[in-house]
Amino acid sequence: MGTHDVRDGERVRKYILNSSIIGSVIGGFSAIQATRKGPRDWRLILLWVSWAITVALAVGSVMQDDQDARALGDS
């Protein structure tokens, strides 16, 4: 296993173990349940849009933290 493989594993671990990512995944399960059981109206569309925004913000947050950590390491 090379150093490149180790760094990739660390990056993936940052995403998987991040609390905002975990929360967005749980929110996705809730959205799936609401889609299965609830009425199909404008609120369902808003639910999925808000979930997508939550995922985008969570991923962006992890990416920003990673960039900040790299910038501190380079200094």
Secondary structure, DSSP 8 states (H G I E B T S, - for coil): --HHHHHHHHHHHHHHT-HHHHHHHHHHHHHHHHHHHS--SHHHHHHHHHHHHHHHHHHHHHHHHHHHHHHHHH-
